Amino acid sequence: MKICIFWHRRDLRIHDNVGLAAALASGLPVLPLFIYDQEILDHLPDKADARLTFIYDEVEKLAQETEVAGGTFLACYGRPLEVLAQVVQDFDVAAVHTNEDYEPYATRRDAAVAQMLSQHGVEFYAYKDQVIFAKDEIMTKSGTVPKVFGAYLKAYTTKLTADLLEPCDSKKHFTKTHLHHATREKAGPRPTLESMGFARREQYFPPVKLPAEGLVRNYHKTRDTPADEQGSTRESLNLRFGTLSVREVMRQARELNPKLLAEIIWRDFFMMLLWHFPNTATESYDPKMRCVPYRNDEDEFRAWCEGRTGYPLVDAGMRELNETGYLPNRVRMTVAGFLVKHLFIDWRWGERYFADKLLDYDQANNVGNWQWMAGTGAISAPWFRVYSPDNQQAQVDPEMKYIKRWVPEVGTTKYPKPIVEHKFARERAVEAIRAARLAAG
Ligand SMILES: Cc1cc2nc3c(=O)[nH]c(=O)nc-3n(C[C@H](O)[C@H](O)[C@H](O)COP(=O)(O)OP(=O)(O)OC[C@H]3O[C@@H](n4cnc5c(N)ncnc54)[C@H](O)[C@@H]3O)c2cc1C
């Protein structure tokens, strides 16, 4: 019997899943699949990676939900191209459905997969699911890629009608009638963390649910208070892996708080930019910023990573990141600005470090924000802007509640002296960047 595959990637949920709904409506029994991608796992920094633990638990939940509904869930470990080539040998597959992913690696992978499948006579369909507007759906009036967020936001919110945020009915049709049931022998055992060479990492993960209504209503007042763990939504991890759907998150924000809606729209914006300019994953968008003579001092980089710079807000942030995999937005901005301007270290070093540590690591958001802070991006803070970490601290943590939580020795002799003086560092960075830009013409 012909079947179709639904390939889960950044959409670890059954409800409101556009690609899954399309597969279920195709008339062919659906076999859901998740591939633990060896290309990605080989580069994980730690054998006990918290993100892999999160993914593993969510995939196991999907498998259980599929079995309860009367279907079989396929989970495999390997390179997607090879795994899918094997799956189409093992099953009589007419089509593979999935949701689009806009990162450079993912677009290359999907192109190769589509080509391989077509050689086997299998259709490949990818749907827009993780954003509301993708690729070139929002362009400037003159047809160019938007690089001013204000104008993009205006065009976006004008185009954003309620029907675009309606949930799709994937869950309703996720029943025995629409699912393929393979024997366990045929589906094979699902990989475990141990069988893939990994171990479990016990870490706090924000729950898979929408933030409380009160938090969302007050978001614009509380979002820049790092000491307040309820100050922002903490939905980034669930958006990253699609355990929450962007439509449900946006519906809530649209109804309750326009500031929050605008922040979520940054996510679509950066995904759109990375899709248009995939080279910016690893190089500065602005050609004039590609020859900046960063100092890249390894000892200073280590001091930043370990939270030993002598700037309390920077150190508190880095220690929170190392311990929890999370960092509030304003503190992300402070530590990033400090690395690229005060220590004058290449933004790519910081971007990589965040990639290793952040639970919500998302290449488009991370690269976009790092380039913003470094003044190198398609959209950026001015390259000569250097935020004072002490002023930031006075604004966001005046009573030092956040700092004392993470840097208890602050104010004692055990706490290091500042690694560099603010005014000196600012002038050093601004002069060096100015000269590099002049030389670049
Ligand atoms: C240097 C730097 C690196 C960053 N790296 C990442 C990353 O890898 N992954 C990531 O999801 N976010 C990243 N951000 C953006 C932002 O800091 C986080 O999304 C946010 O702190 C997550 O917490 P929250 O869910 O409580 O956010 P909230 O403030 O509650 O915002 C709600 C949602 O809006 C989106 N959002 C908010 N701010 C931004 C922003 N500036 N850019 C893009 N999307 C945004 C996120 O999806 C977030 O979950 C980075 C910011 C900086 C300055």
The ligand as an ORCA input file, in Angstrom:
! r2SCAN-3c Opt
* xyz 0 1
  C      23.324     38.642     20.878
  C      21.924     38.058     20.842
  C      21.753     36.744     20.457
  C      20.446     36.190     20.409
  N      20.294     34.867     20.045
  C      19.052     34.326     19.961
  C      18.866     32.973     19.590
  O      19.814     32.243     19.288
  N      17.593     32.482     19.578
  C      16.511     33.256     19.886
  O      15.380     32.765     19.865
  N      16.667     34.551     20.207
  C      17.883     35.114     20.267
  N      18.038     36.436     20.634
  C      16.823     37.274     20.772
  C      16.223     37.385     22.184
  O      17.210     37.762     23.097
  C      15.561     36.088     22.659
  O      14.641     35.639     21.686
  C      14.789     36.306     23.954
  O      15.642     36.805     24.945
  C      14.173     34.985     24.425
  O      13.493     35.146     25.643
  P      11.898     35.223     25.666
  O      11.338     34.077     24.935
  O      11.503     35.438     27.072
  O      11.679     36.536     24.793
  P      10.478     37.580     24.783
  O      11.071     38.902     25.069
  O       9.354     37.131     25.618
  O      10.043     37.611     23.254
  C       9.100     36.666     22.698
  C       9.692     36.011     21.487
  O       9.981     36.983     20.478
  C      11.160     36.618     19.759
  N      12.182     37.664     19.959
  C      12.274     38.528     20.989
  N      13.334     39.355     20.818
  C      13.911     38.995     19.670
  C      15.034     39.467     18.927
  N      15.789     40.497     19.347
  N      15.362     38.839     17.785
  C      14.619     37.810     17.316
  N      13.542     37.326     17.963
  C      13.187     37.911     19.117
  C      11.648     35.312     20.345
  O      11.129     34.253     19.567
  C      11.028     35.328     21.736
  O      10.836     34.044     22.275
  C      19.332     37.001     20.717
  C      19.536     38.338     21.112
  C      20.810     38.857     21.178
  C      21.000     40.298     21.583
*
